Amino acid sequence: MYGDTPSAANQDSKNIAMLVWIGTIFFSFVPSLIVYILKKDDAFLADQSKEALNWSITAIIGYCVGWVLKIIAIGYLVVGAVWLCNLVFCIMGAIACANGNAFRAPFAVRLIK
């Protein structure tokens, strides 16, 4: 879950990475995509924005599966579980980044390498 930082992260990098994870709760993949595109020169930010982007794509897939499964009523549980996992993992990512640690979201499909 926690890994070594790709490089020594300065305070600005830690703050931006923390905001990326918090923004993922409210705005899905948008904050991580913006930071991933704009801050490729900072290894810590590139790594954490990529991880947040992979997690938000995984959450979107989970939400889609849940919405489809609402036909047989189990989808309500799936959507609730995905929402709760999204909230918990994003908070864990924000805390880890505030401390300068890289965070790896469990269950995330790593589409962007």
PyMOL commands that set and color helices and strands:
alter all, ss='L'
color gray80, all
select helices_A, chain A and resi 11-27+30-38+43-72+75-98
alter helices_A, ss='H'
color red, helices_A
select strands_A, chain A and resi 2-3+102-103
alter strands_A, ss='S'
color yellow, strands_A
deselect
rebuild
show_as cartoon
